[in-house]
Amino acid sequence: MTPSALLRRLWRAQLRLRVMAGVVIVMLLAIAAFDIGAVATMRRYLLGQTDQNLQVTLAMTRIQLPSLLPGYPFAAAVHPSAAQAPAGGGANVTWIRGSSPVRSLLGEFSITFYPRGGKPVQLEVGANGPAGEQLALPANVTRLVAKPGPRTVLSQHGQPPIRVNDIQVVGGKLVAGASLNQVNSTMDRVERIIGVGSIAVVLLIGLGVFLVLRRGLRPIESMAKQADRITAGDLTDRVTPQSPRSEVGRLGAALNGMLARIETGVLEREESQHQMRRFFADASHELRTPLASLRANAELYQQGALTSPDQVDEVMRRITLETRRMGQLVDDMLRLARLGQHPGQSSEPVDVTALVTACAERVRIADPARTWRVSVARGLAVTGDEELLRRAVDNLLTNVLAHTPPDAAATVTASGDPGEVTIEVRDDGPGVPPDKLPHIFERFYRAADTRVPGSPGAPGSPGSARPPGSGLGLAIAAEIAAAHGGAATAAPVSPHGLRVTLTIPARQESPEFAGAGVSAEA
């Protein structure tokens, strides 16, 4: 494995390592706190048991004190039958032997009687009571037990600490001490057990957390690998779907949705760039034709090939037509650019009834030989730019003039539905092939030269003042409809012909636009 691949793998595993490290640290702190609390509680319990045993021993010894000390109670003198104290008891401690039913549950222990103003007397109690099990209290125990209550003191010669307790009796104080050797050994064993158990618990929980994290993060690692492939350029790839109820499933769904939007955006950008390149190519091609005609006519004039005034007039007429065509083309491209940058420039009320009626009247004057049927409902109104809407309707009518024969009838209708105004231009001309119909609203798109010789604007039409179409008329009409929140559609007419429809959101009915509608045929 290469170093870069190892680094990538470690980076992917960083989340797992962080989570596992966090869980282990929290678990260690919790177990350490539990262990400390358990050990402290156990030690307090054992010390409490020791104190209770010492208390019981002192109480029973106080009952047996007269039998252990003949002549008890006494003041300060020690009974003359007292024996010499063992070496561990100190030179100033008298050792008293005697039998007692009190049994020691404390291991090594000691009971000493401290009379007021006399020497201490160490008592040997217990049914078996061997001298070797007796414990000598330190010399400073009198000062240590000045205050009542159990306490721990250090023993002599480096022996384990001693737990002492005391009780007031007639003539003095009884002090009992027990070695904490058994308590310490028990605590050592408990600490070993707890330590080993804690280590085993940490290892088991760590292994369990590792396995759970590995299984739980496996879908995320799969998403990361698929994201790497997507980053490499494969935008069609998607992450494996998981349960939508889980966090991983929601993450995968969100990631797939984001990838779908990115893919759609990239495709739309590529399509936009393709359309832009095609637009520039088509515009260059459209401008090249009139420029070539202008250059040819100018060269004829410069070479002196025009010998008569009629020839000069014809060349000038052609130049005028080509310049008009170029001007119209440039105006159309500028209008499309403005519509794309600033849609909906004006929001004024527009009387659609009057607008469509005026457009139909102008086209009837331009082509009086054609049959025109006009049906416009009254009270139609929209909100928008009146000049742009007039240009859209003119483009639909001009499309009929340019692409249908003179004997083809045309129908112009405008109607209103709740919330919508519909403008429709229909003809019974040759129509558009079905495979080319979806493209007629594209810029510079011309399905075919369906214009018939002799129609206005057709090639070779004598005396025609209308330049041939550039393929932008329907595109401009569609852009204008979209800028007003509407749409442009096209459909074939049975048995032949084409129907182009503009739909625009209607304005609330206003009395100022409630004039009479138009229904005519000419």
Secondary structure, 3 states (H helix, E strand, C coil): CCHHHHHHHHHHCHHHHHHHHHHHHHHHHHHHHHHHHHHHHHHHHHHHHHHHHHHHHHHHHHHHHHHHCCCCCCCCCCCCCCECCCHHHCCCCEEEECCCCCCCCCCCEEEEEEECCCCCEEEECCCCCCHHHECCCCCCHHHHCCCCCCEEECCCCCCCCEEEEEEEECCEEEEEEEECHHHHHHHHHHHHHHHHHHHHHHHHHHHHHHHHHHHHCHHHHHHHHHHHHHHCCCCCCCCCCCCCCCHHHHHHHHHHHHHHHHHHHHHHHHHHHHHHHHHHHHHHHHHHHHHHHHHHHHHHHHCCCCCCHHHHHHHHHHHHHHHHHHHHHHHHHHHHHHHHHCCCCCCEEEEHHHHHHHHHHHHHHHCCCCCEEEEECCCCEEEECHHHHHHHHHHHHHHHHHHCCCCCCEEEEEEEECCEEEEEEEECCCCCCCCCHHHCCCCCCCCCCCCCCCCCCCCCCCCCCCCCCCCCHHHHHHHHHHHCCCEEEEEECCCCCEEEEEEEEECCCCHHHCCCCEEEEC
